[in-house]
Structure formats: structure tokens, C-alpha cells
Amino acid sequence: MTTAEASYEGWTNRETWNTYLWISNSEPVYKLVLRLMGNASGSATTGEFADNLEQFLWIIWEGRTPDNCSLKPVNWVEIAMFLQSEHTNYLDGLDSPP
């Protein structure tokens, strides 16, 4: 199987794409997810953010997206990296001294 065959809409798989859509299309969830990227003591590493994101969404969605897609095959690091790249100004503000 080639990389193109294994991907979906530019994401690792359909579940990763679908999870990101649910995050980005729900303002309350999106705002909470941004808070998982870091706090006043600094931004989280990509791995920490991915782990926190996975734990948070497993709790609120009980292992499945609102449209019943399993969270098991989701590439959490891919979502974390994408969100971090989209919000570098937010993260820079967290890491700079007050």
C-alpha cells in the first residue's frame, strides 16, 4: 500500500481527519483544546500535547467522535503538530516572560 492509499484528505487516516474536523468545528471543544497546548508556565511539547489531547477527548467523547468514529486509530501527534503549527503566535506568548 502506498502512502497516498493509506492517507485520507491529507491526514494519516479517516479517523484522524474526522477527529480534527470535530475539534475544529466545535468552538467550545476547540477553545479547550487550545488550552491543552500550554499555560502560563509555557507551551507543552508536541508529545505532551498529543497525550493530553487524547486523554481529554477520550473522556468527553467516550472513545468515539460524535458521529461514532473510533478514536483508537487516531494519529494524535499529527493533530497536535498541526494545531501547534497553526497557533505559533499563541505558543510564543506562552513561552515569553511576562
C-alpha positions in Angstrom: 0.0 0.0 0.0 1.4 3.4 -0.9 1.4 6.5 1.3 -1.3 8.0 -0.9 -3.6 5.0 -0.5 -3.0 5.0 3.3 -4.0 8.6 3.8 -7.3 10.4 3.8 -7.8 14.1 2.8 -4.1 14.7 3.6 -4.3 13.1 7.1 -3.0 9.7 8.2 -6.4 8.1 8.1 -10.1 8.9 8.1 -10.4 8.7 11.9 -7.6 11.3 12.3 -9.2 13.6 9.7 -12.7 13.2 11.3 -11.4 13.8 14.8 -9.7 17.1 13.7 -12.9 18.2 12.0 -14.9 17.6 15.2 -12.3 19.6 17.2 -12.2 22.5 14.7 -16.0 22.7 14.1 -17.0 22.9 17.8 -15.9 26.2 19.3 -16.1 25.1 22.9 -14.1 22.0 22.3 -11.6 24.0 20.1 -11.0 26.5 22.9 -10.5 23.8 25.4 -8.1 22.0 23.1 -6.0 25.2 22.6 -5.7 25.5 26.4 -4.2 22.0 26.4 -1.3 23.3 24.3 0.1 25.1 27.3 -0.5 27.5 30.2 1.3 30.4 31.8 4.3 28.3 32.7 4.9 27.6 28.9 3.8 25.6 26.0 3.6 21.8 26.1 5.8 19.6 24.0 4.1 18.0 21.0 4.1 14.7 22.8 2.6 16.1 26.0 0.0 18.0 24.0 -0.8 14.8 21.9 -1.2 12.8 25.1 -3.3 15.4 26.8 -5.5 15.8 23.7 -6.1 12.0 23.5 -7.0 11.7 27.2 -9.3 14.7 27.1 -11.2 13.6 24.0 -11.5 10.0 25.2 -13.1 11.3 28.4 -15.6 13.7 26.8 -16.4 11.6 23.8 -16.1 8.2 25.5 -13.8 6.7 22.9 -15.8 7.8 19.8 -16.4 11.0 17.9 -19.9 12.4 18.0 -20.6 10.7 14.6 -19.4 7.3 16.1 -15.9 7.1 14.7 -13.5 5.2 16.9 -10.6 7.2 18.5 -8.3 4.1 18.6 -6.6 4.6 15.2 -6.3 8.4 15.5 -2.8 9.9 15.0 -2.8 12.2 18.0 0.7 13.5 17.2 -0.3 14.6 13.7 -3.3 16.6 15.1 -1.1 18.1 17.8 1.6 19.1 15.3 -1.0 20.7 13.0 -2.6 22.7 15.8 0.7 23.8 17.1 1.8 25.0 13.7 -1.5 26.9 13.2 -1.1 28.6 16.6 2.6 29.5 16.9 1.8 33.1 18.0 -0.3 31.7 20.8 2.5 29.3 21.9 5.2 32.0 21.6 3.1 34.2 24.0 3.1 31.3 26.5 6.8 30.8 26.4 7.8 34.5 26.7 8.4 36.0 30.1 5.6 38.3 31.5 
